Amino acid sequence: MDLASLLIQLLNGVQYGLLLFLVASGLTLVFGIMGIINLAHGSFYMVGAYMAFVFASATGSLLAGVVLGIGLSVALGMLLEWTLFARLYQRDHLDQVLLTYGLILVLEELRSILVDNDVHGVPVPPMLAGSIPLTANLSYPVYRLFLSGVCLVIGGLMYLLIQRTRLGMMIRAGASNREMVQSLGLNIKLVYRLVFALGVALAAFAGMIAAPVSSVYPGMGTHVLIICLVVVVMGGIGSVRGALLAALLIGIVDTFGRVFLPQAAGVVVYLVMAAVLLWRPEGLFRSI
Amino acid sequence: MTMPRSSRLLAVLAAGAALLLPAATLAASKVRVGLMLPYTGTYAGLGNNITNGFKLFVEENGGKLGGSEVEYFTVDDESDPAKAPDNASKLIKRDKVDVLVGTVHSGVAMAMAKVARDNNSLLINPNAGAAELTGALCSPNHFRTSFTMWQSSHTMGKVAAAQGKKTAVTFTWGYAAGNEAVEAFKEGFEAAGGKVVKAMTLPFPQVEFQSYLTEIAALKPDMVFSFFSGGGARKYLADYAAAGLKAKIPLYGPGFLTEGVLDGSEAAQGVQTTLHYADGLDNAKDKAFRAAYLKAFKAEPDVFSVQGYDAAQLLAAGLAAVKGDTSKRKEMIAAMEGARLESPRGKMSLSKAHNPVNDIYLRKVEGKLNKMVNVAAPALADPARGCKM
């Protein structure tokens, strides 16, 4: 394989990794800060993708669909936290797994009733529809590059939010000691509700902007969920920085695994996870 | 005038019996059809289209199959092989169906075939394409009205070689259907002088194609042969085009690559596939079928509707020969084996292994249609390797 192909494969890996990061960051936040195992996270990704499809076909513009979708997913997150998840903080992980697994089934069924069971494509916005020629017979879709840029920007914004703002301070404090924050007079319930809504919105947003390249199909959340759990565990539970690093690592390992070890393509990622966990049982980074 | 008490009773009884009589004979002549198909999940659309096709034929014949009234028993198989033995047994033992019709998913169909064999039941398979069903596992009681992967993919190998392609890369999901397609293509392509330079597989049902596309670009073959279906196929077509490969390295595949996924977008235009059905067939039966289907269901039929329609036709041929008496199984099977069907796909008969013998068309995507280019292989039969019948 020549150098150009190698570099393009690296680009493929980074691009895949950044998208993984966007989905997994919401999961790691909810997991790390609120202590909730949210198996329905992949379903929020699916919900986002279907919203992009429905709204983009209704309005004719993906951007309008995304704006509408973000608003709705924040509302959905708030509603779910208020009605269901707020009851889970004091209970053990098994109850959380049961509830969130149930949510997967409910959301899939709702999707089937409200939309349908067909596979749909979401057109790439015309402004970003082109491809940039890289080698003699390979071009790179502009939208994929745009996607990577968006993921980086969101990652940066999350860093600023958590490390540099008052809300971020409350989130970090709430993650380390819920009772203490409450006794200091801060409304920790509201903070949790916001964090959960943020997690849902991040997953849904990832689904929305990935819809043009991934297409929209039933059960699309399940595959995403599994690989996101790998990212979260590898990166260190609750660590956004760790999630970024782990997602990039998985993106690159997965891509090169497919090229150099095609027989073992499905396993390479899990081998790397096992190796990382042997080396650092708590994941790459601790805390947020 | 008054009747004696006893004769009055007799009259009432006679009247009652007269009422009962037609009902009893009606029940005896009704043929019980068990539809075991997916009505939920990814394949729900396929299951519905097969059912619609089947019922359309029955309706066209006044609600009868070969002269017998039809009673349906329906089970949603959920495309779940684990539930298949139970579902099939329920239809056979509880509902006492005369014939089992199903299904889409090959794993479920294999389980159905086993249950049907154990209970000596008649089974008509309107889709599942696993080669074994009319190969090593073939049985007198099993009929298929769809295809084997070999029929379309082997044909594609010969077509591509005839178009002057010398080298090919194959890329598919690494599961039974994908492997069968690629092997059959390779057999046809290499026998005609081509060479498969690399065979790539992706675990089912993953859809991250980008790194493979980069590799295809580096290998620079004359063509790519791929089998994906449903959501995977739609994404593959879009990614293949977005990578700029479509104009440089033409894409070929068995027909399912472009079935049910065409939305008229640029990505799929010009892709060539082979299948036993196509849009724009020059045959009156197909035109009539499409018009009737559109009228009945307010939707365009597809290849699955055709397969369902032909399943009903084939059953009708068998029932007509025995006047609805399904206990005459031997005569019924003989009639079905000898049936010459006027299918929307064109003429169709059955091979010794009970798989369709029909034309395989070369098709090219134009807009939302798989337009017929030509008949790539006339009256093609599957080799039915391993079938001893």
Interface residues (C-beta under 8 A of the other chain):
Chain A: M1 D2 S5 I8 Q9 N12 G13 Q15 Y16 S112 N117 D118 V119 G121 P123 S131 P133 T135 N137 L138 S139 Y140 P141 Y143 R144 V213 S214 S215 V216 Y217 P218 G219 M220 H223 D254 T255 F256 R258 V259 P262 A265 G266
Chain B: T40 G41 T42 A44 G45 M200 T201 L202 P203 P205 Q206 V207 E208 Q210 S211 Y212 L213 T214 E215 A217 A218 K220 G230 G231 R234 K235 A238 D239 A242 A243 G244 L245 K248 I249 G260 V261 D263 S265
